[in-house]
Amino acid sequence: MRIILAGSPTMKAYNSKAPKKPTNVSINSDLLSKAREMNINLSATLEYELARRIKIKQRERWLQENAKAIQAYNDFVEDEGVFSDGIRGF
């Protein structure tokens, strides 16, 4: 068994119940105009995309911080196998 992905897929990237805070954002005027024409909720869209990118960055950071341990475990398994090698039926 090799570790190829770690971390919980259900782990929250942020507190979704935290209060909203107004902020200013600069955006391309044509992009803003088109988004308004299509009734795109800018706040919801930005929150969704920020949460997605934060999760990606958190995963990348976790993998980087744990790369040596993951490699050491994978090397051990490659050399020694896992406890169930002699009993599994697949």
The first five atom37 places (N, CA, C, CB, O) and aatype in JSON, in Angstrom:
{
  "aatype": [12, 1, 9, 9, 10, 0, 7, 15, 14, 16, 12, 11, 0, 18, 2, 15, 11, 0, 14, 11, 11, 14, 16, 2, 19, 15, 9, 2, 15, 3, 10, 10, 15, 11, 0, 1, 6, 12, 2, 9, 2, 10, 15, 0, 16, 10, 6, 18, 6, 10, 0, 1, 1, 9, 11, 9, 11, 5, 1, 6, 1, 17, 10, 5, 6, 2, 0, 11, 0, 9, 5, 0, 18, 2, 3, 13, 19, 6, 3, 6, 7, 19, 13, 15, 3, 7, 9, 1, 7, 13],
  "atom_mask": [
    [1, 1, 1, 1, 1],
    [1, 1, 1, 1, 1],
    [1, 1, 1, 1, 1],
    [1, 1, 1, 1, 1],
    [1, 1, 1, 1, 1],
    [1, 1, 1, 1, 1],
    [1, 1, 1, 0, 1],
    [1, 1, 1, 1, 1],
    [1, 1, 1, 1, 1],
    [1, 1, 1, 1, 1],
    [1, 1, 1, 1, 1],
    [1, 1, 1, 1, 1],
    [1, 1, 1, 1, 1],
    [1, 1, 1, 1, 1],
    [1, 1, 1, 1, 1],
    [1, 1, 1, 1, 1],
    [1, 1, 1, 1, 1],
    [1, 1, 1, 1, 1],
    [1, 1, 1, 1, 1],
    [1, 1, 1, 1, 1],
    [1, 1, 1, 1, 1],
    [1, 1, 1, 1, 1],
    [1, 1, 1, 1, 1],
    [1, 1, 1, 1, 1],
    [1, 1, 1, 1, 1],
    [1, 1, 1, 1, 1],
    [1, 1, 1, 1, 1],
    [1, 1, 1, 1, 1],
    [1, 1, 1, 1, 1],
    [1, 1, 1, 1, 1],
    [1, 1, 1, 1, 1],
    [1, 1, 1, 1, 1],
    [1, 1, 1, 1, 1],
    [1, 1, 1, 1, 1],
    [1, 1, 1, 1, 1],
    [1, 1, 1, 1, 1],
    [1, 1, 1, 1, 1],
    [1, 1, 1, 1, 1],
    [1, 1, 1, 1, 1],
    [1, 1, 1, 1, 1],
    [1, 1, 1, 1, 1],
    [1, 1, 1, 1, 1],
    [1, 1, 1, 1, 1],
    [1, 1, 1, 1, 1],
    [1, 1, 1, 1, 1],
    [1, 1, 1, 1, 1],
    [1, 1, 1, 1, 1],
    [1, 1, 1, 1, 1],
    [1, 1, 1, 1, 1],
    [1, 1, 1, 1, 1],
    [1, 1, 1, 1, 1],
    [1, 1, 1, 1, 1],
    [1, 1, 1, 1, 1],
    [1, 1, 1, 1, 1],
    [1, 1, 1, 1, 1],
    [1, 1, 1, 1, 1],
    [1, 1, 1, 1, 1],
    [1, 1, 1, 1, 1],
    [1, 1, 1, 1, 1],
    [1, 1, 1, 1, 1],
    [1, 1, 1, 1, 1],
    [1, 1, 1, 1, 1],
    [1, 1, 1, 1, 1],
    [1, 1, 1, 1, 1],
    [1, 1, 1, 1, 1],
    [1, 1, 1, 1, 1],
    [1, 1, 1, 1, 1],
    [1, 1, 1, 1, 1],
    [1, 1, 1, 1, 1],
    [1, 1, 1, 1, 1],
    [1, 1, 1, 1, 1],
    [1, 1, 1, 1, 1],
    [1, 1, 1, 1, 1],
    [1, 1, 1, 1, 1],
    [1, 1, 1, 1, 1],
    [1, 1, 1, 1, 1],
    [1, 1, 1, 1, 1],
    [1, 1, 1, 1, 1],
    [1, 1, 1, 1, 1],
    [1, 1, 1, 1, 1],
    [1, 1, 1, 0, 1],
    [1, 1, 1, 1, 1],
    [1, 1, 1, 1, 1],
    [1, 1, 1, 1, 1],
    [1, 1, 1, 1, 1],
    [1, 1, 1, 0, 1],
    [1, 1, 1, 1, 1],
    [1, 1, 1, 1, 1],
    [1, 1, 1, 0, 1],
    [1, 1, 1, 1, 1]
  ],
  "atom_positions": [
    [[0.85, -1.18, 0.0], [0.0, 0.0, 0.0], [0.89, 1.23, 0.0], [-0.97, 0.0, 1.22], [1.74, 1.39, 0.88]],
    [[0.7, 2.09, -0.98], [1.49, 3.32, -1.08], [0.61, 4.51, -0.75], [2.11, 3.47, -2.49], [-0.58, 4.53, -1.08]],
    [[1.19, 5.49, -0.09], [0.47, 6.73, 0.18], [0.65, 7.63, -1.03], [0.98, 7.42, 1.49], [1.76, 8.02, -1.37]],
    [[-0.45, 7.96, -1.68], [-0.36, 8.86, -2.83], [-1.14, 10.15, -2.6], [-0.87, 8.16, -4.08], [-0.87, 11.15, -3.26]],
    [[-2.09, 10.13, -1.68], [-2.88, 11.31, -1.38], [-3.18, 11.31, 0.1], [-4.18, 11.37, -2.22], [-3.61, 10.29, 0.64]],
    [[-2.97, 12.4, 0.73], [-3.22, 12.47, 2.16], [-4.06, 13.69, 2.48], [-1.91, 12.5, 2.96], [-4.15, 14.62, 1.67]],
    [[-4.67, 13.68, 3.63], [-5.52, 14.79, 4.04], [-6.97, 14.39, 3.9], [0.0, 0.0, 0.0], [-7.31, 13.51, 3.11]],
    [[-7.8, 15.03, 4.65], [-9.21, 14.7, 4.64], [-9.95, 15.5, 3.58], [-9.83, 14.94, 6.01], [-9.84, 16.72, 3.55]],
    [[-10.72, 14.83, 2.7], [-11.47, 15.57, 1.69], [-12.59, 16.41, 2.3], [-12.05, 14.62, 0.67], [-13.13, 17.3, 1.65]],
    [[-12.96, 16.12, 3.55], [-14.03, 16.87, 4.2], [-13.49, 17.98, 5.08], [-14.89, 15.94, 5.02], [-14.27, 18.71, 5.7]],
    [[-12.17, 18.13, 5.15], [-11.58, 19.17, 5.99], [-11.98, 20.54, 5.46], [-10.04, 19.02, 6.02], [-11.84, 20.83, 4.28]],
    [[-12.48, 21.39, 6.36], [-12.9, 22.73, 5.99], [-11.69, 23.62, 5.76], [-13.81, 23.34, 7.07], [-10.72, 23.59, 6.52]],
    [[-11.74, 24.4, 4.7], [-10.67, 25.34, 4.4], [-10.81, 26.62, 5.22], [-10.65, 25.67, 2.9], [-9.84, 27.35, 5.41]],
    [[-12.02, 26.87, 5.7], [-12.28, 28.1, 6.45], [-13.58, 27.95, 7.24], [-12.36, 29.33, 5.49], [-14.32, 26.98, 7.05]],
    [[-13.86, 28.9, 8.11], [-15.09, 28.9, 8.9], [-16.2, 29.53, 8.07], [-14.9, 29.66, 10.26], [-16.24, 30.75, 7.94]],
    [[-17.08, 28.73, 7.52], [-18.13, 29.24, 6.64], [-19.19, 30.04, 7.4], [-18.8, 28.09, 5.92], [-20.01, 30.72, 6.77]],
    [[-19.18, 29.98, 8.72], [-20.16, 30.73, 9.52], [-19.59, 32.04, 10.05], [-20.64, 29.88, 10.67], [-20.28, 32.76, 10.78]],
    [[-18.36, 32.36, 9.71], [-17.75, 33.62, 10.15], [-18.53, 34.78, 9.53], [-16.23, 33.69, 9.76], [-19.06, 34.65, 8.43]],
    [[-18.58, 35.91, 10.23], [-19.33, 37.05, 9.68], [-18.68, 37.58, 8.4], [-19.41, 38.18, 10.72], [-17.48, 37.46, 8.18]],
    [[-19.53, 38.16, 7.55], [-19.05, 38.76, 6.3], [-18.35, 40.08, 6.62], [-20.23, 38.98, 5.3], [-18.71, 40.77, 7.58]],
    [[-17.37, 40.42, 5.82], [-16.64, 41.67, 6.01], [-16.54, 42.37, 4.65], [-15.22, 41.41, 6.61], [-16.04, 41.79, 3.69]],
    [[-17.02, 43.61, 4.58], [-16.92, 44.33, 3.3], [-15.46, 44.59, 2.93], [-17.69, 45.66, 3.37], [-14.62, 44.83, 3.79]],
    [[-15.19, 44.53, 1.64], [-13.84, 44.79, 1.15], [-13.91, 45.39, -0.25], [-12.98, 43.49, 1.15], [-14.93, 45.26, -0.92]],
    [[-12.86, 46.02, -0.67], [-12.8, 46.57, -2.03], [-11.93, 45.67, -2.89], [-12.24, 48.03, -2.02], [-10.88, 45.19, -2.45]],
    [[-12.38, 45.45, -4.11], [-11.65, 44.61, -5.05], [-11.61, 45.33, -6.39], [-12.3, 43.19, -5.18], [-12.63, 45.86, -6.84]],
    [[-10.47, 45.35, -7.01], [-10.37, 45.91, -8.36], [-10.56, 44.79, -9.37], [-9.0, 46.63, -8.59], [-9.99, 43.71, -9.23]],
    [[-11.38, 45.06, -10.39], [-11.69, 44.03, -11.38], [-11.81, 44.69, -12.75], [-13.0, 43.27, -11.0], [-12.19, 45.85, -12.85]],
    [[-11.49, 43.96, -13.77], [-11.63, 44.42, -15.14], [-13.06, 44.9, -15.36], [-11.25, 43.3, -16.15], [-14.01, 44.17, -15.07]],
    [[-13.22, 46.12, -15.89], [-14.56, 46.71, -16.03], [-15.46, 45.93, -16.98], [-14.44, 48.14, -16.51], [-16.66, 45.81, -16.73]],
    [[-14.9, 45.39, -18.06], [-15.72, 44.61, -18.99], [-16.17, 43.3, -18.34], [-14.93, 44.32, -20.28], [-17.3, 42.86, -18.52]],
    [[-15.27, 42.69, -17.6], [-15.61, 41.45, -16.89], [-16.72, 41.71, -15.88], [-14.37, 40.87, -16.18], [-17.67, 40.93, -15.77]],
    [[-16.62, 42.8, -15.16], [-17.64, 43.17, -14.19], [-18.98, 43.42, -14.87], [-17.21, 44.41, -13.4], [-20.01, 42.97, -14.38]],
    [[-18.95, 44.14, -15.97], [-20.18, 44.43, -16.72], [-20.86, 43.15, -17.19], [-19.88, 45.33, -17.91], [-22.07, 43.0, -17.05]],
    [[-20.09, 42.23, -17.73], [-20.65, 40.97, -18.21], [-21.2, 40.13, -17.06], [-19.59, 40.17, -18.98], [-22.24, 39.48, -17.19]],
    [[-20.5, 40.13, -15.93], [-20.98, 39.39, -14.76], [-22.31, 39.96, -14.28], [-19.94, 39.43, -13.63], [-23.22, 39.2, -13.92]],
    [[-22.43, 41.28, -14.26], [-23.68, 41.91, -13.83], [-24.81, 41.61, -14.81], [-23.5, 43.43, -13.7], [-25.94, 41.36, -14.39]],
    [[-24.51, 41.64, -16.12], [-25.52, 41.31, -17.14], [-26.06, 39.9, -16.93], [-24.92, 41.43, -18.55], [-27.24, 39.64, -17.19]],
    [[-25.23, 39.01, -16.45], [-25.62, 37.62, -16.27], [-26.06, 37.32, -14.84], [-24.48, 36.7, -16.64], [-26.23, 36.16, -14.47]],
    [[-26.23, 38.37, -14.05], [-26.68, 38.22, -12.66], [-25.8, 37.28, -11.85], [-28.12, 37.73, -12.62], [-26.3, 36.48, -11.05]],
    [[-24.51, 37.37, -12.05], [-23.57, 36.55, -11.28], [-23.3, 37.24, -9.95], [-22.23, 36.32, -12.06], [-22.94, 38.42, -9.91]],
    [[-23.5, 36.51, -8.87], [-23.26, 37.04, -7.52], [-21.75, 37.07, -7.29], [-23.99, 36.17, -6.43], [-21.11, 36.03, -7.12]],
    [[-21.19, 38.26, -7.29], [-19.74, 38.4, -7.18], [-19.22, 37.91, -5.84], [-19.34, 39.85, -7.37], [-18.18, 37.24, -5.78]],
    [[-19.92, 38.23, -4.75], [-19.46, 37.81, -3.43], [-19.42, 36.29, -3.32], [-20.36, 38.39, -2.33], [-18.44, 35.71, -2.86]],
    [[-20.5, 35.64, -3.75], [-20.57, 34.18, -3.66], [-19.53, 33.53, -4.56], [-21.98, 33.69, -4.04], [-18.9, 32.54, -4.19]],
    [[-19.35, 34.1, -5.75], [-18.38, 33.55, -6.69], [-16.96, 33.68, -6.15], [-18.49, 34.25, -8.05], [-16.17, 32.74, -6.23]],
    [[-16.65, 34.85, -5.6], [-15.32, 35.06, -5.03], [-15.08, 34.14, -3.84], [-15.14, 36.52, -4.61], [-14.01, 33.53, -3.72]],
    [[-16.07, 34.03, -2.95], [-15.92, 33.14, -1.78], [-15.68, 31.7, -2.22], [-17.17, 33.22, -0.88], [-14.81, 31.02, -1.68]],
    [[-16.46, 31.24, -3.19], [-16.32, 29.87, -3.67], [-14.92, 29.63, -4.22], [-17.38, 29.56, -4.74], [-14.26, 28.65, -3.88]],
    [[-14.47, 30.55, -5.07], [-13.16, 30.36, -5.71], [-12.02, 30.5, -4.71], [-12.98, 31.37, -6.83], [-11.04, 29.75, -4.78]],
    [[-12.13, 31.43, -3.77], [-11.1, 31.56, -2.74], [-11.02, 30.29, -1.89], [-11.37, 32.79, -1.84], [-9.93, 29.8, -1.6]],
    [[-12.17, 29.76, -1.49], [-12.18, 28.54, -0.68], [-11.54, 27.38, -1.45], [-13.63, 28.17, -0.28], [-10.78, 26.6, -0.89]],
    [[-11.85, 27.28, -2.75], [-11.29, 26.21, -3.58], [-9.77, 26.35, -3.67], [-11.91, 26.24, -4.99], [-9.04, 25.37, -3.52]],
    [[-9.3, 27.56, -3.9], [-7.86, 27.78, -4.03], [-7.13, 27.6, -2.7], [-7.59, 29.17, -4.59], [-6.0, 27.11, -2.67]],
    [[-7.76, 28.01, -1.61], [-7.16, 27.81, -0.28], [-6.99, 26.33, -0.01], [-8.03, 28.47, 0.82], [-5.95, 25.91, 0.49]],
    [[-8.01, 25.53, -0.34], [-7.91, 24.08, -0.13], [-6.76, 23.49, -0.95], [-9.22, 23.39, -0.49], [-6.03, 22.63, -0.46]],
    [[-6.63, 23.94, -2.17], [-5.55, 23.46, -3.03], [-4.19, 23.81, -2.42], [-5.66, 24.06, -4.45], [-3.3, 22.96, -2.35]],
    [[-4.04, 25.05, -1.97], [-2.78, 25.48, -1.37], [-2.49, 24.74, -0.07], [-2.8, 26.99, -1.1], [-1.35, 24.37, 0.2]],
    [[-3.54, 24.51, 0.75], [-3.35, 23.76, 2.0], [-2.9, 22.34, 1.69], [-4.66, 23.74, 2.82], [-2.01, 21.82, 2.37]],
    [[-3.48, 21.71, 0.69], [-3.09, 20.35, 0.31], [-1.64, 20.33, -0.18], [-4.03, 19.8, -0.79], [-0.85, 19.47, 0.21]],
    [[-1.29, 21.3, -1.04], [0.08, 21.38, -1.54], [1.07, 21.56, -0.39], [0.23, 22.53, -2.54], [2.12, 20.91, -0.36]],
    [[0.73, 22.44, 0.55], [1.61, 22.68, 1.69], [1.75, 21.42, 2.53], [1.07, 23.84, 2.56], [2.86, 21.07, 2.94]],
    [[0.63, 20.73, 2.79], [0.67, 19.51, 3.61], [1.55, 18.46, 2.93], [-0.77, 18.95, 3.83], [2.38, 17.82, 3.58]],
    [[1.36, 18.28, 1.63], [2.16, 17.29, 0.9], [3.64, 17.65, 0.93], [1.68, 17.17, -0.54], [4.49, 16.78, 1.08]],
    [[3.94, 18.93, 0.79], [5.34, 19.37, 0.84], [5.93, 19.14, 2.23], [5.45, 20.86, 0.46], [7.05, 18.64, 2.36]],
    [[5.18, 19.5, 3.27], [5.67, 19.33, 4.64], [5.85, 17.87, 5.02], [4.72, 20.0, 5.62], [6.68, 17.55, 5.87]],
    [[5.08, 16.98, 4.4], [5.12, 15.57, 4.76], [5.76, 14.68, 3.7], [3.73, 15.1, 5.03], [5.68, 13.46, 3.79]],
    [[6.38, 15.29, 2.7], [6.95, 14.53, 1.59], [7.99, 13.51, 2.06], [7.58, 15.47, 0.58], [8.01, 12.38, 1.57]],
    [[8.85, 13.89, 3.0], [9.88, 12.97, 3.47], [9.27, 11.77, 4.18], [10.86, 13.69, 4.41], [9.7, 10.63, 3.98]],
    [[8.27, 12.01, 5.01], [7.63, 10.92, 5.74], [6.89, 10.0, 4.78], [6.67, 11.47, 6.81], [6.93, 8.77, 4.93]],
    [[6.21, 10.58, 3.81], [5.49, 9.77, 2.82], [6.47, 8.92, 2.04], [4.67, 10.67, 1.87], [6.24, 7.73, 1.82]],
    [[7.57, 9.52, 1.6], [8.58, 8.76, 0.85], [9.2, 7.67, 1.7], [9.67, 9.71, 0.32], [9.44, 6.56, 1.22]],
    [[9.47, 7.97, 2.96], [10.05, 6.96, 3.86], [9.09, 5.78, 4.03], [10.37, 7.58, 5.23], [9.51, 4.63, 4.01]],
    [[7.81, 6.07, 4.19], [6.82, 5.0, 4.33], [6.73, 4.19, 3.04], [5.43, 5.58, 4.7], [6.72, 2.96, 3.08]],
    [[6.67, 4.87, 1.91], [6.6, 4.17, 0.63], [7.84, 3.3, 0.4], [6.43, 5.17, -0.52], [7.73, 2.19, -0.12]],
    [[9.01, 3.8, 0.77], [10.24, 3.01, 0.66], [10.18, 1.78, 1.56], [11.48, 3.86, 1.02], [10.57, 0.69, 1.15]],
    [[9.68, 1.96, 2.78], [9.55, 0.85, 3.72], [8.62, -0.22, 3.14], [9.03, 1.34, 5.08], [8.93, -1.41, 3.18]],
    [[7.48, 0.22, 2.62], [6.51, -0.73, 2.07], [7.11, -1.45, 0.87], [5.2, -0.01, 1.66], [6.9, -2.65, 0.69]],
    [[7.84, -0.73, 0.05], [8.46, -1.35, -1.11], [9.48, -2.41, -0.68], [9.14, -0.29, -1.97], [9.58, -3.47, -1.31]],
    [[10.24, -2.14, 0.38], [11.25, -3.07, 0.86], [10.66, -4.21, 1.69], [12.28, -2.34, 1.68], [11.05, -5.37, 1.52]],
    [[9.74, -3.89, 2.58], [9.25, -4.84, 3.57], [7.84, -5.36, 3.31], [9.28, -4.22, 4.91], [7.46, -6.4, 3.84]],
    [[7.07, -4.65, 2.51], [5.67, -5.01, 2.3], [4.82, -4.48, 3.44], [0.0, 0.0, 0.0], [5.3, -3.74, 4.3]],
    [[3.55, -4.88, 3.43], [2.64, -4.47, 4.5], [2.2, -5.71, 5.27], [1.41, -3.71, 3.94], [2.39, -6.84, 4.81]],
    [[1.62, -5.49, 6.45], [1.28, -6.61, 7.33], [0.33, -7.61, 6.68], [0.66, -6.09, 8.6], [0.35, -8.79, 7.04]],
    [[-0.48, -7.17, 5.74], [-1.5, -8.06, 5.18], [-1.07, -8.73, 3.88], [-2.77, -7.29, 4.94], [-1.88, -9.4, 3.24]],
    [[0.18, -8.57, 3.47], [0.62, -9.14, 2.2], [0.35, -10.64, 2.11], [2.09, -8.88, 2.0], [-0.01, -11.13, 1.04]],
    [[0.53, -11.36, 3.18], [0.36, -12.81, 3.14], [-1.07, -13.29, 3.29], [0.0, 0.0, 0.0], [-1.35, -14.47, 3.11]],
    [[-1.99, -12.4, 3.63], [-3.36, -12.84, 3.89], [-4.41, -12.25, 2.97], [-3.71, -12.52, 5.29], [-5.53, -12.77, 2.91]],
    [[-4.1, -11.2, 2.27], [-5.13, -10.61, 1.42], [-5.37, -11.49, 0.19], [-4.72, -9.18, 0.98], [-4.48, -12.19, -0.28]],
    [[-6.6, -11.43, -0.31], [-6.96, -12.3, -1.41], [-7.14, -11.58, -2.73], [0.0, 0.0, 0.0], [-7.83, -12.09, -3.61]],
    [[-6.56, -10.44, -2.89], [-6.7, -9.72, -4.16], [-5.35, -9.32, -4.68], [-7.58, -8.48, -4.0], [-5.25, -8.7, -5.75]]
  ]
}
